Amino acid sequence: MKKYVAAIDQGTTSTRFMIFDHSGNIIAVNQKEHRQIFPKPGWVEHDPLEIWARVQEVMRGALQESGLQSADIAAIGVTNQRETTVVWDKSTGKPVYNAIVWQDTRTDILCNELAKDGGQDRLREKTGLPLATYFSGPKIKWILDNVDSVRAKAEKGELAFGNIDSWVIWNLTGAHVTDVTNASRTLLMNLHTLDWDADTLKLLNIPRAILPEIRSSSEIYGTAKIILEGVPVAGDLGDQQAALFGQTCFSAGEAKNTYGTGCFMLMNMGEIPVPSKSGLLTTLGYKIGNQKAVYALEGSIAVTGSLVQWLRDNLGIIQKSSDVETLAQTVEDSGGIYFVPAFSGLYAPYWKSDARGAIVGMTRYVNKGHIARAALEATAYQTCEVLDAMEADSGVKLTALKVDGGMVFNELLMQFQSDILDVPVVRPKVAETTALGAAYAAGLAVGFWKNYDELRANWGVDKRWIPKMSSNQREGLYSGWKKAVTRTFDWVE
């Protein structure tokens, strides 16, 4: 009996390979960052070949650390930064252009043009998504229209498109596939048929021949041809859906929030896609084998953890990301300032690609500590706006918020999050639930785990934060945030 399941977690800033046992405990982990490429303001790219090199490096690193090999691993799951778009040549395996990252805003003119007929929500009924630079479809069109000779090759079926999951699985197994969760982030998949939508493909002038086959989130797509040769690759979930699954949010009304490069709150809505009237996304939660698809409502925030990286890399006020909490604790509050990090516009619930970042309320009293604290509080405020929208759309009042991701070990942030939401915030024993969710999906596909009950039994509480703030203070701070957000609107003409 093979004792372990592994997961490739390919994120926006780094790639991890994690190995889990049957109880969901981490046996080994290896992680490496990759370059962030900024060719122009608002443009964000990655090198797909560098990402694939990192995937191989972290796989080898974790296996070396653990002393495990193919015979010990039952299956591999894949989870990934969503919407990040790769187009590559099927014969050479070489990308025709850098990966265009989900945060990239170069397609804003195209999205605005498309919105002139039918508005920003013209595709919402079919796709659950607004027209926005965030999603893959406009990025594919940009590559086809702007890279020499690419469109002609695409029309001949010589090229392949994929989000990062497809790119990794193709390199690992040779299969050109994606799952319903990743396909639901392209603006090209019909939520109801779970297939590529012919009308939308025509609208964006994207040939169907370049698109991967849409499969469930838990089935065998192929077997690994390198490193873990012969091991089934059997799970595929976009990172936020993987975290929903890893947090065992299997019942309608259960929700989680992941604190990573961006921040993403998802609520399980059951087997019917619930349209949003409050600026959220209707998306796929997961689809396990032949079972019915499960849908979710999502609130997406573009900049949270990456704001801390910006303080580190661009301003140099901290040496490493974990220093932000220490610096923020040197002051009692944010000194009256608000930091709205609309570096890539504003996502949920505003969807304003023309917004840009701002620090408001500045006086000479403000120091580095206040800026660090305001940066952390920005994550909590943005999450509060998303929760308000989610409660309005779903009719469900959250009694607690399950949290995961790298920032949940920041005590100051988690306490402020609980205070501003006025609900308990709960961190599970395994906070890296993105990789765990992908491992769960892969393990279910090969019978390593039998059912959801086994997965639920693995979930346990590590820490719980309880709100301590008075209602007057909470309302005052939150209304100040709302005022600050309006100052970022309509900045780019």
NUBA-875270 format. One record per residue (C-alpha): chain; x, y, z; residue in one letter. Coordinates in steps of 0.5 Angstrom, whole numbers, always signed. Layout:
SITE / A / X / Y / Z / A
...
//
This chain:
SITE / A / +0 / +0 / +0 / M
SITE / A / +3 / +7 / -2 / K
SITE / A / +3 / +11 / +4 / K
SITE / A / +3 / +18 / +1 / Y
SITE / A / +0 / +23 / -4 / V
SITE / A / +4 / +29 / -7 / A
SITE / A / +2 / +36 / -10 / A
SITE / A / +5 / +41 / -14 / I
SITE / A / +3 / +48 / -12 / D
SITE / A / +5 / +53 / -17 / Q
SITE / A / +4 / +60 / -15 / G
SITE / A / +4 / +67 / -17 / T
SITE / A / +11 / +68 / -14 / T
SITE / A / +14 / +61 / -12 / S
SITE / A / +13 / +54 / -13 / T
SITE / A / +12 / +48 / -8 / R
SITE / A / +12 / +41 / -8 / F
SITE / A / +9 / +38 / -2 / M
SITE / A / +8 / +31 / +0 / I
SITE / A / +2 / +29 / +5 / F
SITE / A / +1 / +22 / +9 / D
SITE / A / -6 / +19 / +10 / H
SITE / A / -8 / +24 / +16 / S
SITE / A / -6 / +30 / +12 / G
SITE / A / +0 / +32 / +15 / N
SITE / A / +6 / +35 / +11 / I
SITE / A / +12 / +30 / +10 / I
SITE / A / +16 / +34 / +6 / A
SITE / A / +16 / +41 / +2 / V
SITE / A / +21 / +44 / -2 / N
SITE / A / +20 / +51 / -5 / Q
SITE / A / +23 / +56 / -10 / K
SITE / A / +21 / +63 / -12 / E
SITE / A / +21 / +65 / -20 / H
SITE / A / +22 / +72 / -23 / R
SITE / A / +17 / +77 / -23 / Q
SITE / A / +17 / +81 / -30 / I
SITE / A / +15 / +88 / -31 / F
SITE / A / +16 / +90 / -38 / P
SITE / A / +11 / +96 / -37 / K
SITE / A / +7 / +99 / -32 / P
SITE / A / +1 / +95 / -31 / G
SITE / A / +4 / +89 / -35 / W
SITE / A / +6 / +83 / -31 / V
SITE / A / +9 / +77 / -34 / E
SITE / A / +13 / +70 / -32 / H
SITE / A / +18 / +66 / -36 / D
SITE / A / +14 / +59 / -37 / P
SITE / A / +20 / +55 / -38 / L
SITE / A / +23 / +58 / -31 / E
SITE / A / +17 / +56 / -28 / I
SITE / A / +17 / +49 / -31 / W
SITE / A / +25 / +48 / -29 / A
SITE / A / +22 / +50 / -22 / R
SITE / A / +17 / +45 / -22 / V
SITE / A / +22 / +40 / -23 / Q
SITE / A / +27 / +43 / -18 / E
SITE / A / +22 / +43 / -12 / V
SITE / A / +20 / +36 / -14 / M
SITE / A / +27 / +33 / -14 / R
SITE / A / +28 / +37 / -7 / G
SITE / A / +22 / +34 / -3 / A
SITE / A / +24 / +27 / -5 / L
SITE / A / +31 / +28 / -3 / Q
SITE / A / +29 / +31 / +3 / E
SITE / A / +24 / +25 / +5 / S
SITE / A / +28 / +20 / +2 / G
SITE / A / +22 / +18 / -2 / L
SITE / A / +21 / +15 / -9 / Q
SITE / A / +16 / +13 / -14 / S
SITE / A / +14 / +7 / -11 / A
SITE / A / +12 / +11 / -4 / D
SITE / A / +7 / +16 / -8 / I
SITE / A / +0 / +14 / -10 / A
SITE / A / -2 / +20 / -14 / A
SITE / A / +0 / +27 / -16 / I
SITE / A / -5 / +33 / -15 / G
SITE / A / -3 / +40 / -19 / V
SITE / A / -6 / +47 / -16 / T
SITE / A / -4 / +53 / -20 / N
SITE / A / -4 / +61 / -20 / Q
SITE / A / -11 / +62 / -24 / R
SITE / A / -12 / +66 / -31 / E
SITE / A / -4 / +66 / -32 / T
SITE / A / -4 / +65 / -39 / T
SITE / A / +1 / +61 / -43 / V
SITE / A / +1 / +59 / -51 / V
SITE / A / +6 / +54 / -53 / W
SITE / A / +8 / +51 / -60 / D
SITE / A / +6 / +43 / -59 / K
SITE / A / +12 / +41 / -63 / S
SITE / A / +17 / +44 / -60 / T
SITE / A / +14 / +45 / -53 / G
SITE / A / +17 / +52 / -53 / K
SITE / A / +12 / +58 / -51 / P
SITE / A / +11 / +63 / -56 / V
SITE / A / +11 / +69 / -51 / Y
SITE / A / +12 / +70 / -44 / N
SITE / A / +6 / +68 / -39 / A
SITE / A / +1 / +74 / -38 / I
SITE / A / +0 / +74 / -31 / V
SITE / A / -7 / +74 / -28 / W
SITE / A / -5 / +81 / -25 / Q
SITE / A / -3 / +84 / -32 / D
SITE / A / -8 / +90 / -34 / T
SITE / A / -6 / +90 / -41 / R
SITE / A / -12 / +88 / -44 / T
SITE / A / -16 / +94 / -41 / D
SITE / A / -17 / +97 / -48 / I
SITE / A / -20 / +91 / -51 / L
SITE / A / -25 / +89 / -45 / C
SITE / A / -27 / +96 / -45 / N
SITE / A / -29 / +96 / -53 / E
SITE / A / -32 / +89 / -51 / L
SITE / A / -36 / +92 / -46 / A
SITE / A / -39 / +98 / -51 / K
SITE / A / -44 / +93 / -53 / D
SITE / A / -48 / +90 / -47 / G
SITE / A / -44 / +93 / -42 / G
SITE / A / -39 / +90 / -37 / Q
SITE / A / -43 / +84 / -35 / D
SITE / A / -45 / +82 / -42 / R
SITE / A / -42 / +75 / -41 / L
SITE / A / -44 / +74 / -34 / R
SITE / A / -50 / +70 / -35 / E
SITE / A / -46 / +64 / -39 / K
SITE / A / -39 / +65 / -35 / T
SITE / A / -41 / +68 / -28 / G
SITE / A / -35 / +73 / -30 / L
SITE / A / -35 / +81 / -31 / P
SITE / A / -31 / +83 / -37 / L
SITE / A / -24 / +84 / -34 / A
SITE / A / -17 / +84 / -35 / T
SITE / A / -16 / +79 / -30 / Y
SITE / A / -19 / +73 / -34 / F
SITE / A / -15 / +69 / -39 / S
SITE / A / -19 / +70 / -45 / G
SITE / A / -17 / +77 / -47 / P
SITE / A / -10 / +75 / -45 / K
SITE / A / -10 / +69 / -51 / I
SITE / A / -13 / +74 / -56 / K
SITE / A / -8 / +79 / -54 / W
SITE / A / -2 / +74 / -55 / I
SITE / A / -6 / +72 / -62 / L
SITE / A / -6 / +79 / -64 / D
SITE / A / +1 / +82 / -62 / N
SITE / A / +6 / +76 / -63 / V
SITE / A / +8 / +75 / -70 / D
SITE / A / +6 / +69 / -74 / S
SITE / A / +2 / +66 / -68 / V
SITE / A / -5 / +67 / -70 / R
SITE / A / -4 / +63 / -77 / A
SITE / A / +0 / +58 / -73 / K
SITE / A / -6 / +58 / -68 / A
SITE / A / -11 / +57 / -74 / E
SITE / A / -7 / +51 / -76 / K
SITE / A / -8 / +48 / -69 / G
SITE / A / +0 / +48 / -68 / E
SITE / A / -1 / +52 / -62 / L
SITE / A / -4 / +50 / -55 / A
SITE / A / -6 / +55 / -50 / F
SITE / A / -7 / +53 / -42 / G
SITE / A / -7 / +56 / -35 / N
SITE / A / -1 / +54 / -31 / I
SITE / A / -4 / +47 / -29 / D
SITE / A / -5 / +45 / -37 / S
SITE / A / +2 / +48 / -38 / W
SITE / A / +5 / +43 / -32 / V
SITE / A / +1 / +37 / -34 / I
SITE / A / +3 / +37 / -41 / W
SITE / A / +10 / +38 / -39 / N
SITE / A / +9 / +32 / -34 / L
SITE / A / +5 / +27 / -38 / T
SITE / A / +4 / +30 / -45 / G
SITE / A / -4 / +31 / -44 / A
SITE / A / -7 / +37 / -46 / H
SITE / A / -12 / +38 / -41 / V
SITE / A / -15 / +43 / -36 / T
SITE / A / -21 / +42 / -30 / D
SITE / A / -27 / +45 / -29 / V
SITE / A / -25 / +50 / -24 / T
SITE / A / -19 / +53 / -29 / N
SITE / A / -23 / +53 / -35 / A
SITE / A / -28 / +57 / -31 / S
SITE / A / -23 / +63 / -30 / R
SITE / A / -22 / +64 / -38 / T
SITE / A / -29 / +67 / -40 / L
SITE / A / -29 / +62 / -45 / L
SITE / A / -33 / +56 / -41 / M
SITE / A / -40 / +56 / -41 / N
SITE / A / -42 / +55 / -33 / L
SITE / A / -48 / +51 / -35 / H
SITE / A / -45 / +46 / -40 / T
SITE / A / -38 / +46 / -37 / L
SITE / A / -36 / +46 / -44 / D
SITE / A / -32 / +52 / -49 / W
SITE / A / -37 / +57 / -51 / D
SITE / A / -38 / +57 / -59 / A
SITE / A / -41 / +64 / -58 / D
SITE / A / -35 / +67 / -54 / T
SITE / A / -30 / +64 / -58 / L
SITE / A / -32 / +67 / -64 / K
SITE / A / -33 / +74 / -60 / L
SITE / A / -26 / +74 / -58 / L
SITE / A / -23 / +70 / -64 / N
SITE / A / -20 / +65 / -61 / I
SITE / A / -20 / +58 / -65 / P
SITE / A / -22 / +52 / -61 / R
SITE / A / -16 / +48 / -63 / A
SITE / A / -12 / +51 / -58 / I
SITE / A / -16 / +50 / -52 / L
SITE / A / -15 / +44 / -47 / P
SITE / A / -20 / +38 / -46 / E
SITE / A / -24 / +40 / -40 / I
SITE / A / -24 / +35 / -35 / R
SITE / A / -26 / +34 / -28 / S
SITE / A / -22 / +36 / -22 / S
SITE / A / -21 / +29 / -19 / S
SITE / A / -19 / +23 / -25 / E
SITE / A / -13 / +20 / -28 / I
SITE / A / -10 / +25 / -33 / Y
SITE / A / -4 / +21 / -35 / G
SITE / A / +2 / +19 / -31 / T
SITE / A / +9 / +22 / -30 / A
SITE / A / +14 / +21 / -35 / K
SITE / A / +20 / +24 / -31 / I
SITE / A / +22 / +25 / -24 / I
SITE / A / +16 / +20 / -21 / L
SITE / A / +15 / +16 / -27 / E
SITE / A / +9 / +12 / -27 / G
SITE / A / +6 / +16 / -22 / V
SITE / A / -2 / +18 / -24 / P
SITE / A / -3 / +25 / -24 / V
SITE / A / -10 / +25 / -22 / A
SITE / A / -12 / +32 / -19 / G
SITE / A / -13 / +39 / -22 / D
SITE / A / -16 / +45 / -18 / L
SITE / A / -14 / +52 / -19 / G
SITE / A / -11 / +55 / -13 / D
SITE / A / -17 / +58 / -9 / Q
SITE / A / -22 / +52 / -11 / Q
SITE / A / -16 / +47 / -8 / A
SITE / A / -16 / +51 / -2 / A
SITE / A / -24 / +51 / -1 / L
SITE / A / -23 / +43 / -2 / F
SITE / A / -17 / +43 / +3 / G
SITE / A / -21 / +47 / +8 / Q
SITE / A / -26 / +41 / +7 / T
SITE / A / -32 / +46 / +5 / C
SITE / A / -36 / +41 / +2 / F
SITE / A / -43 / +44 / +5 / S
SITE / A / -47 / +49 / +2 / A
SITE / A / -45 / +56 / +6 / G
SITE / A / -38 / +54 / +8 / E
SITE / A / -33 / +59 / +6 / A
SITE / A / -26 / +60 / +7 / K
SITE / A / -21 / +66 / +5 / N
SITE / A / -14 / +65 / +3 / T
SITE / A / -8 / +70 / +4 / Y
SITE / A / -3 / +70 / -1 / G
SITE / A / -1 / +74 / -7 / T
SITE / A / -8 / +76 / -7 / G
SITE / A / -14 / +75 / -3 / C
SITE / A / -19 / +70 / -5 / F
SITE / A / -26 / +68 / -1 / M
SITE / A / -30 / +63 / -3 / L
SITE / A / -37 / +60 / -1 / M
SITE / A / -39 / +53 / -3 / N
SITE / A / -46 / +54 / -6 / M
SITE / A / -48 / +47 / -8 / G
SITE / A / -50 / +44 / -15 / E
SITE / A / -53 / +51 / -18 / I
SITE / A / -49 / +57 / -20 / P
SITE / A / -52 / +63 / -16 / V
SITE / A / -51 / +69 / -20 / P
SITE / A / -48 / +75 / -16 / S
SITE / A / -51 / +82 / -16 / K
SITE / A / -46 / +85 / -11 / S
SITE / A / -40 / +84 / -16 / G
SITE / A / -37 / +77 / -14 / L
SITE / A / -36 / +72 / -19 / L
SITE / A / -40 / +66 / -20 / T
SITE / A / -35 / +60 / -21 / T
SITE / A / -34 / +53 / -20 / L
SITE / A / -32 / +50 / -14 / G
SITE / A / -30 / +43 / -16 / Y
SITE / A / -32 / +37 / -19 / K
SITE / A / -30 / +30 / -17 / I
SITE / A / -30 / +25 / -22 / G
SITE / A / -37 / +23 / -25 / N
SITE / A / -41 / +27 / -19 / Q
SITE / A / -44 / +33 / -20 / K
SITE / A / -40 / +40 / -21 / A
SITE / A / -40 / +44 / -14 / V
SITE / A / -41 / +52 / -15 / Y
SITE / A / -38 / +57 / -11 / A
SITE / A / -39 / +65 / -10 / L
SITE / A / -32 / +68 / -10 / E
SITE / A / -29 / +75 / -8 / G
SITE / A / -22 / +76 / -11 / S
SITE / A / -17 / +82 / -8 / I
SITE / A / -11 / +83 / -13 / A
SITE / A / -6 / +85 / -8 / V
SITE / A / -5 / +83 / -1 / T
SITE / A / +1 / +79 / +0 / G
SITE / A / +4 / +82 / -6 / S
SITE / A / +4 / +89 / -2 / L
SITE / A / +8 / +86 / +3 / V
SITE / A / +13 / +84 / -2 / Q
SITE / A / +13 / +91 / -5 / W
SITE / A / +14 / +94 / +2 / L
SITE / A / +20 / +90 / +2 / R
SITE / A / +23 / +90 / -5 / D
SITE / A / +21 / +97 / -8 / N
SITE / A / +21 / +101 / -1 / L
SITE / A / +26 / +97 / +3 / G
SITE / A / +23 / +99 / +9 / I
SITE / A / +23 / +91 / +11 / I
SITE / A / +29 / +86 / +10 / Q
SITE / A / +24 / +80 / +9 / K
SITE / A / +17 / +79 / +9 / S
SITE / A / +16 / +77 / +16 / S
SITE / A / +19 / +83 / +19 / D
SITE / A / +12 / +87 / +17 / V
SITE / A / +9 / +85 / +23 / E
SITE / A / +15 / +87 / +28 / T
SITE / A / +15 / +94 / +24 / L
SITE / A / +7 / +95 / +25 / A
SITE / A / +7 / +93 / +32 / Q
SITE / A / +12 / +99 / +33 / T
SITE / A / +6 / +103 / +33 / V
SITE / A / -1 / +103 / +36 / E
SITE / A / -5 / +104 / +30 / D
SITE / A / -4 / +106 / +23 / S
SITE / A / -4 / +114 / +25 / G
SITE / A / -10 / +116 / +21 / G
SITE / A / -8 / +113 / +14 / I
SITE / A / -11 / +108 / +9 / Y
SITE / A / -7 / +104 / +4 / F
SITE / A / -11 / +102 / -2 / V
SITE / A / -7 / +98 / -6 / P
SITE / A / -10 / +98 / -13 / A
SITE / A / -4 / +97 / -17 / F
SITE / A / -8 / +93 / -22 / S
SITE / A / -14 / +96 / -21 / G
SITE / A / -19 / +94 / -16 / L
SITE / A / -23 / +87 / -16 / Y
SITE / A / -29 / +85 / -12 / A
SITE / A / -33 / +88 / -11 / P
SITE / A / -32 / +94 / -15 / Y
SITE / A / -28 / +91 / -22 / W
SITE / A / -25 / +98 / -24 / K
SITE / A / -19 / +97 / -28 / S
SITE / A / -18 / +104 / -28 / D
SITE / A / -16 / +105 / -21 / A
SITE / A / -9 / +106 / -18 / R
SITE / A / -6 / +105 / -11 / G
SITE / A / -6 / +111 / -6 / A
SITE / A / -4 / +112 / +1 / I
SITE / A / -9 / +117 / +4 / V
SITE / A / -9 / +121 / +10 / G
SITE / A / -2 / +123 / +11 / M
SITE / A / +1 / +128 / +16 / T
SITE / A / +8 / +129 / +18 / R
SITE / A / +7 / +124 / +24 / Y
SITE / A / +6 / +118 / +20 / V
SITE / A / +13 / +114 / +20 / N
SITE / A / +15 / +107 / +17 / K
SITE / A / +11 / +103 / +22 / G
SITE / A / +4 / +106 / +21 / H
SITE / A / +5 / +105 / +13 / I
SITE / A / +7 / +97 / +15 / A
SITE / A / +1 / +97 / +19 / R
SITE / A / -4 / +100 / +14 / A
SITE / A / -1 / +95 / +9 / A
SITE / A / -4 / +90 / +13 / L
SITE / A / -10 / +93 / +15 / E
SITE / A / -12 / +94 / +8 / A
SITE / A / -12 / +86 / +7 / T
SITE / A / -17 / +86 / +13 / A
SITE / A / -21 / +92 / +10 / Y
SITE / A / -22 / +89 / +3 / Q
SITE / A / -24 / +82 / +6 / T
SITE / A / -29 / +85 / +10 / C
SITE / A / -32 / +89 / +3 / E
SITE / A / -32 / +82 / +0 / V
SITE / A / -36 / +79 / +6 / L
SITE / A / -41 / +84 / +6 / D
SITE / A / -42 / +82 / -2 / A
SITE / A / -42 / +75 / +0 / M
SITE / A / -47 / +75 / +5 / E
SITE / A / -52 / +80 / +1 / A
SITE / A / -51 / +75 / -5 / D
SITE / A / -52 / +68 / -1 / S
SITE / A / -57 / +70 / +4 / G
SITE / A / -52 / +67 / +9 / V
SITE / A / -49 / +70 / +15 / K
SITE / A / -42 / +67 / +17 / L
SITE / A / -41 / +65 / +24 / T
SITE / A / -34 / +64 / +23 / A
SITE / A / -28 / +65 / +17 / L
SITE / A / -24 / +59 / +16 / K
SITE / A / -17 / +62 / +14 / V
SITE / A / -11 / +59 / +10 / D
SITE / A / -5 / +62 / +6 / G
SITE / A / +2 / +65 / +8 / G
SITE / A / -1 / +71 / +12 / M
SITE / A / -5 / +67 / +17 / V
SITE / A / +1 / +67 / +21 / F
SITE / A / +1 / +74 / +22 / N
SITE / A / -2 / +75 / +29 / E
SITE / A / -3 / +82 / +28 / L
SITE / A / -7 / +82 / +22 / L
SITE / A / -11 / +76 / +24 / M
SITE / A / -13 / +79 / +30 / Q
SITE / A / -15 / +86 / +26 / F
SITE / A / -19 / +81 / +21 / Q
SITE / A / -23 / +78 / +27 / S
SITE / A / -24 / +85 / +29 / D
SITE / A / -26 / +89 / +23 / I
SITE / A / -31 / +83 / +21 / L
SITE / A / -34 / +82 / +28 / D
SITE / A / -33 / +74 / +27 / V
SITE / A / -28 / +69 / +30 / P
SITE / A / -23 / +67 / +25 / V
SITE / A / -20 / +60 / +25 / V
SITE / A / -14 / +57 / +22 / R
SITE / A / -13 / +50 / +21 / P
SITE / A / -7 / +45 / +23 / K
SITE / A / -5 / +45 / +16 / V
SITE / A / -5 / +52 / +14 / A
SITE / A / -2 / +50 / +7 / E
SITE / A / -9 / +48 / +5 / T
SITE / A / -8 / +50 / -3 / T
SITE / A / -3 / +44 / -4 / A
SITE / A / -7 / +39 / +1 / L
SITE / A / -14 / +40 / -3 / G
SITE / A / -10 / +38 / -10 / A
SITE / A / -7 / +32 / -6 / A
SITE / A / -14 / +30 / -3 / Y
SITE / A / -17 / +31 / -11 / A
SITE / A / -11 / +26 / -13 / A
SITE / A / -12 / +21 / -7 / G
SITE / A / -20 / +21 / -8 / L
SITE / A / -19 / +19 / -16 / A
SITE / A / -14 / +13 / -14 / V
SITE / A / -18 / +11 / -8 / G
SITE / A / -12 / +13 / -3 / F
SITE / A / -18 / +17 / +1 / W
SITE / A / -25 / +13 / +0 / K
SITE / A / -30 / +19 / +2 / N
SITE / A / -31 / +26 / +4 / Y
SITE / A / -32 / +24 / +11 / D
SITE / A / -24 / +21 / +12 / E
SITE / A / -22 / +28 / +9 / L
SITE / A / -26 / +32 / +14 / R
SITE / A / -23 / +28 / +20 / A
SITE / A / -16 / +31 / +18 / N
SITE / A / -19 / +38 / +19 / W
SITE / A / -17 / +41 / +26 / G
SITE / A / -17 / +48 / +29 / V
SITE / A / -10 / +51 / +30 / D
SITE / A / -12 / +58 / +33 / K
SITE / A / -18 / +62 / +33 / R
SITE / A / -18 / +69 / +34 / W
SITE / A / -24 / +73 / +37 / I
SITE / A / -27 / +80 / +36 / P
SITE / A / -25 / +85 / +41 / K
SITE / A / -26 / +92 / +38 / M
SITE / A / -32 / +96 / +40 / S
SITE / A / -38 / +97 / +34 / S
SITE / A / -37 / +105 / +34 / N
SITE / A / -29 / +104 / +33 / Q
SITE / A / -30 / +98 / +28 / R
SITE / A / -36 / +103 / +24 / E
SITE / A / -31 / +109 / +24 / G
SITE / A / -25 / +105 / +21 / L
SITE / A / -29 / +102 / +16 / Y
SITE / A / -33 / +108 / +14 / S
SITE / A / -26 / +111 / +13 / G
SITE / A / -23 / +106 / +9 / W
SITE / A / -29 / +106 / +4 / K
SITE / A / -28 / +114 / +3 / K
SITE / A / -21 / +112 / +2 / A
SITE / A / -23 / +107 / -4 / V
SITE / A / -27 / +112 / -7 / T
SITE / A / -20 / +117 / -8 / R
SITE / A / -17 / +111 / -13 / T
SITE / A / -23 / +111 / -18 / F
SITE / A / -22 / +113 / -25 / D
SITE / A / -14 / +115 / -24 / W
SITE / A / -12 / +112 / -31 / V
SITE / A / -16 / +115 / -37 / E
//
